[in-house]
Amino acid sequence: MAHQALHYRYTPLHQDIICAETAIATLPATVDALGARRAMITCGPTILRACNVVPRVQEALGSRSVGVYAGVAPHAPVETVEEGVAMAKEVQPDVFISVGGGSTHDTTKAIATLLAEGGDLHDYAMRFEPPDRITVPPTPSPKLPILSVLTTMGCAECSRGGGGITDRHLGRKLSLAGDGVTPRTVLIDGQALGTTPWRILVSTAIGQLRIAIETSTRPDTTPSATGWPCMPSACSLRTCPSAKTAPSRPC
């Protein structure tokens, strides 16, 4: 049977999900629809160096691309968020394009939050007080929109606001509040997924399958909530056999 890539577009409330072998090609129209003109790309140093995903994003954006912050690190350290905010203040973007795995998307959401709210990142960390009190700091300021290009099967970071940021000095993660930072558009690009090592795709796919199974057993679940975690997996398995020989990269 002839090989066929998986194509679909799904638009739940406040978010657009585009899956295609070359979904990155839709970026210009997506950015223009937001009324944005200055896109700042966020990614890790290895994905920038080792494959063509970021250059494809830059080429698609053309003159809309105003800078690349390539300092994202595994587990999204606080310092990388602060560096990203400093760059954003310099290049003055009106939209963020996050390209990579979970650490990239969490870092970008934290950059958008800190850029909009000011202060210190710790000001926006949720706090737990025994036995059952959770304090969620308000983050009401308007945030720059985020468009996310996935390069792993993991996608939970793109389905909600907030995120986990690592404070190495405290030795733990901060769970951030995140009003207004859920990615507006998620791009599941088969060619981009095809640059990721197969072992990473498989391990993140198993994680998403677990989330889908857990979600499906909840009494308040919906078909979209159950299906969301499996979307990148379906696209990747149909479009990127080259991932089996892709070079390794951390995030």
Secondary structure, 3 states (H helix, E strand, C coil): CCCCCCCEEECCCCCEEEEECCHHHHHHHHHHHCCCCCEEEECCHHHHHHCCHHHHHHHHHHHHEEEEECCCCCCCEHHHHHHHHHHHHHHCCCEEEEEECHHHHHHHHHHHHHHHHCCCHHHHECEEECCCEEECCCCCCCCCCEEEEECCCCCHHHCCCCEEEEECCCCEEEEECCCCCCCCEEEEEHHHHCCCCHHHHHHHHHHHHHHHHHHHCCCCCCHHHHHHHHHHHHHHHHHCHHHHHCCCCCC
